[in-house]
Amino acid sequence: MALSQTLKLTLKRGALVAAANWPLTIIQAVADSLFKLLVAAPLVGGIFLVALVVGAEPVALMSLEWRDLATTIAASLLSRPLVLVAWVAALGVVIGGGSLFVFLIKGGAVSVLVRGEREAGPIELPPLLPDVVAQASAFSVDGFIDGARALFPRYAKLGLILMGIYLASGVGFLAVVAAGRSAGEGLITAALVTAGFVAWITIINLLYLLMQIVMAADDCSIASAMSRVWTFLRRERRLVSAVFLVVLALVVFATGASIVATTALGLIGFVPLFGLTVLPLQMLAWVLRGIVFQYIGLASIGAYLKLYREAGIGLAESRLPVDDAQRALRLSTE
């Protein structure tokens, strides 16, 4: 089968599996929104903390541009180490606790998608009927809780490793940028370094997602998942790369659409009377944006699950249909 046709069926199956388990999209969107609100609390609190230390009005600080506001907050906190330590500790507690909550929710969501994709028939093939798509529906409250409880310890360890990589990468990026500025390098070099940093973080996120999928599909440890992900990428590198590029394009397109929508709503705010409708519309756009992004993410998990199941790696071999088992045998002899 041609790569384009296989890619189409893979993406279609992932989208249908995510649609059949639609409550996961709502749960993920709510969890992501709660995490952002939790992180925003100490950031806004930092403004009031600086206002108390400096003696300025919080309203006056919030009226500054974001660059001036960030500079003012950083300078004020750096000049008072105790205040800086207290603020960093508060931010660390919130990020750590919020991240653990996200890992817990992600474990339940991925476990449900694994069951739904495994038990569904060839739902990506015509005819596309509601009864056929419903075969991929595996969501239940008890199943979600059981999956979250079983995967949480491993997901938490993997998430802490990811956060450590983020921290090290961020420190390295800032060090390279600072060294470039001191050496008098131009904007082109800074842009290339930034592009390389973004590409590095994107690759890390892909590997992190594949690790989560493999641990949920095979119920294995982090070390075993690493070797299986490496084998999976070697066997299905073309399809995995194609799915990744399509999902990335969808995310970029959705991000651009959300920016355009936000700008348009901002322009409406200057119109008399119609400006009163901006806040409800912005809240609605925020909710829709979260749902769309979460659905794209869950659909990509469904697509990667299909590819991993068909690759016949590890414990997934015993769950393959006859045709897929033959394909796995052929791949193992290559």
C-alpha positions in Angstrom: 0.0 0.0 0.0 1.3 3.5 -0.9 2.6 5.7 1.9 -0.1 8.3 1.3 -2.9 5.8 1.5 -1.5 4.2 4.7 -1.0 7.6 6.2 -4.5 8.6 5.4 -6.0 5.5 7.0 -3.7 5.8 10.0 -4.7 9.4 10.7 -8.4 8.6 10.0 -8.3 5.7 12.5 -6.6 8.0 15.2 -9.2 10.7 14.7 -12.1 8.2 14.9 -10.7 6.6 18.1 -10.4 10.0 19.7 -13.9 10.9 18.6 -15.4 7.7 19.9 -13.8 8.5 23.3 -14.8 12.1 23.2 -15.1 12.6 27.0 -11.3 12.4 27.1 -11.1 15.6 25.1 -13.2 17.4 27.7 -11.2 16.0 30.6 -7.9 16.8 29.0 -9.0 20.4 28.2 -10.2 21.0 31.7 -7.0 19.6 33.2 -4.9 21.8 30.9 -6.9 24.9 31.8 -6.6 24.2 35.5 -2.8 23.8 35.2 -2.5 27.1 33.4 -4.6 28.8 36.0 -2.5 27.3 38.8 0.7 28.5 37.1 -0.8 32.0 36.5 -1.5 32.4 40.3 2.1 32.8 41.5 2.9 34.9 38.4 0.2 37.4 39.2 1.2 37.1 42.8 4.7 38.1 41.9 3.3 41.4 40.7 1.7 42.1 44.0 4.8 40.9 45.8 7.0 43.3 43.9 4.4 46.1 44.5 4.7 45.5 48.3 8.5 45.4 48.1 9.0 48.4 45.9 6.0 50.3 47.2 4.3 50.8 43.8 0.7 50.2 42.9 -0.2 46.8 41.4 -2.4 48.5 38.8 0.5 50.7 37.7 2.7 47.7 37.3 0.1 45.8 35.3 -0.3 48.8 33.0 3.3 48.4 31.8 4.3 46.6 28.7 5.2 43.0 29.2 8.9 43.7 28.6 9.0 46.5 31.1 6.9 44.5 33.5 9.2 41.5 33.3 12.3 43.7 33.7 10.9 45.4 36.7 9.9 42.2 38.4 13.2 40.5 37.7 15.2 43.5 38.9 13.1 43.8 42.1 13.3 40.2 43.0 17.1 39.9 42.2 17.8 42.8 44.5 16.0 41.0 47.4 17.2 37.3 47.6 14.7 36.2 50.3 11.8 37.5 48.3 13.1 35.8 45.2 13.6 32.5 47.0 10.0 32.6 48.3 8.6 33.4 44.9 10.6 30.7 43.2 9.6 28.2 45.8 5.9 29.1 45.4 6.2 28.8 41.6 8.0 25.4 41.9 5.4 24.0 44.2 2.6 25.0 41.9 4.3 23.7 38.7 5.3 20.5 40.4 1.8 19.8 41.9 0.1 20.8 38.7 2.4 18.6 36.6 1.7 15.6 38.7 -2.0 16.2 38.3 -1.6 16.4 34.5 0.5 13.2 34.5 -2.3 11.4 36.4 -5.0 12.6 33.9 -2.7 11.6 31.0 -2.3 8.1 32.3 -6.1 7.6 32.4 -6.5 9.1 28.9 -3.8 7.0 27.2 -5.0 3.8 28.8 -8.5 4.3 27.5 -7.2 5.1 24.0 -5.1 1.9 24.1 -8.1 -0.2 24.9 -10.3 1.6 22.3 -7.8 1.3 19.5 -7.0 -2.4 20.3 -10.6 -3.5 20.5 -11.9 -1.5 17.5 -12.2 -3.2 14.1 -11.2 -1.6 10.8 -13.3 1.5 11.6 -11.1 3.6 9.2 -12.5 1.6 6.2 -15.9 2.5 4.6 -18.7 2.6 5.4 -18.3 5.2 8.1 -21.3 4.4 10.4 -22.0 5.4 14.0 -22.2 1.8 15.1 -18.9 1.0 13.5 -17.1 4.0 15.1 -18.7 3.1 18.5 -16.6 -0.1 18.5 -13.6 2.1 19.5 -15.5 3.5 22.5 -13.7 2.3 25.7 -14.3 5.2 28.1 -15.7 4.5 31.5 -15.1 6.3 34.8 -13.8 3.1 36.5 -11.6 2.2 33.5 -10.2 5.8 33.4 -9.4 5.7 37.2 -7.8 2.3 37.0 -5.6 3.3 34.1 -4.6 6.5 35.8 -3.8 4.7 39.0 -1.7 2.0 37.2 0.3 4.4 35.0 0.8 7.3 37.4 4.0 6.2 39.1 5.8 5.6 35.8 4.3 8.7 34.1 5.4 10.8 37.1 9.0 9.5 36.9 9.0 10.0 33.1 7.5 13.5 33.6 10.2 14.5 36.1 12.9 13.3 33.6 11.2 15.5 31.0 11.2 18.5 33.3 14.9 18.0 34.0 15.6 17.9 30.2 13.5 21.1 29.8 15.5 22.8 32.6 18.9 21.7 31.2 17.9 22.7 27.7 16.6 26.1 28.8 19.8 26.8 30.8 22.0 25.7 27.8 19.9 27.9 25.4 20.3 31.0 27.6 24.0 30.3 28.0 24.5 30.0 24.2 22.4 33.2 23.6 24.4 35.1 26.2 27.7 34.0 24.8 26.6 35.0 21.3 25.6 38.5 22.5 28.9 39.0 24.3 30.7 37.9 21.1 28.8 40.4 19.1 27.0 37.8 16.8 24.1 39.0 14.8 20.4 38.3 14.7 20.8 35.5 12.2 22.9 33.4 14.6 20.4 34.1 17.4 17.5 33.1 15.1 19.3 29.8 14.1 20.0 29.0 17.8 16.4 29.7 18.6 15.1 27.5 15.7 17.5 24.7 16.8 16.2 25.0 20.4 12.5 24.8 19.2 13.3 21.8 17.0 15.1 20.0 19.9 12.1 20.6 22.3 9.7 19.3 19.6 11.7 16.1 19.1 11.9 15.6 22.9 8.1 16.0 23.1 7.6 13.4 20.4 9.8 10.9 22.2 8.1 11.7 25.4 4.7 11.0 23.8 5.9 7.7 22.3 7.3 6.6 25.6 3.9 7.2 27.2 2.1 5.2 24.5 4.5 2.3 24.7 4.3 2.1 28.5 0.5 2.1 28.3 0.3 -0.4 25.4 2.8 -2.9 26.8 2.6 -2.1 30.6 6.3 -1.9 30.7 8.9 0.1 32.6 10.6 3.3 31.4 13.8 1.4 30.5 11.9 -1.2 28.4 9.9 1.5 26.8 13.0 3.3 25.6 14.3 0.3 23.8 10.9 -0.4 22.2 10.5 3.2 21.1 13.9 3.0 19.4 12.9 -0.2 17.6 9.6 1.3 16.7 11.2 4.3 15.2 13.6 2.2 13.2 10.9 0.1 11.7 8.3 2.7 11.1 10.4 5.9 10.7 8.7 6.9 7.5 5.1 6.6 8.8 6.0 8.1 12.2 7.7 11.1 10.5 4.7 11.5 8.2 2.2 11.4 11.1 4.3 13.8 13.1 4.6 16.3 10.2 0.8 16.3 9.6 0.0 16.7 13.3 2.6 19.5 13.5 1.0 21.2 10.5 -2.4 21.0 12.1 -1.1 22.5 15.4 0.5 25.4 13.5 -2.6 26.0 11.5 -4.8 25.9 14.6 -2.4 28.2 16.4 -2.5 30.7 13.5 -6.3 30.5 13.4 -6.5 31.2 17.2 -4.2 34.2 16.9 -6.3 35.6 14.0 -9.5 35.1 16.0 -8.0 36.7 19.1 -6.9 39.7 17.1 -10.3 40.1 15.5 -12.0 39.9 18.9 -9.6 42.6 20.1 -10.7 44.9 17.3 -14.4 44.3 18.2 -13.6 45.7 21.6 -13.1 49.2 20.2 -16.6 49.2 18.6 -19.3 50.9 20.9 -21.9 48.5 22.3 -20.3 45.5 20.5 -17.4 45.8 22.9 -19.6 44.3 25.7 -19.7 41.0 23.8 -15.9 40.6 23.6 -15.4 38.9 27.0 -18.0 36.1 26.4 -16.6 35.6 22.9 -13.0 35.4 24.2 -14.0 32.9 26.8 -15.8 30.8 24.1 -12.8 31.0 21.8 -10.5 30.0 24.7 -12.7 26.9 25.4 -12.9 25.9 21.7 -9.2 26.4 21.3 -8.5 24.1 24.2 -10.8 21.4 22.9 -9.4 21.5 19.4 -5.8 21.2 20.6 -6.6 18.4 22.9 -8.5 16.5 20.2 -5.6 16.9 17.8 -3.3 15.5 20.5 -5.6 12.5 21.3 -6.0 11.8 17.6 -2.2 11.7 17.2 -2.0 9.2 20.0 -4.6 7.0 18.3 -2.5 7.1 15.1 0.7 6.2 16.8 -1.0 3.4 18.6 -2.1 1.9 15.3 1.4 2.1 13.9 2.9 0.6 17.1 0.4 -2.3 17.2 1.1 -3.1 13.5 4.9 -2.9 14.1 4.6 -6.0 16.4 7.1 -4.9 19.0 7.2 -6.4 22.5 3.9 -7.4 24.2 1.9 -5.9 21.3 2.7 -9.0 19.2 0.3 -11.2 21.1 -2.5 -8.8 20.4 -2.1 -8.6 16.7 -4.7 -10.0 14.2 -3.4 -12.6 11.8 -2.5 -10.2 9.0 -0.7 -7.9 11.4 1.2 -10.9 13.0 2.4 -12.0 9.6 3.6 -8.4 8.9 5.4 -8.4 12.3 7.1 -11.7 11.4 8.2 -10.3 8.1 9.6 -7.2 9.8 11.5 -9.2 12.4 13.3 -11.1 9.6 14.4 -8.0 7.8 
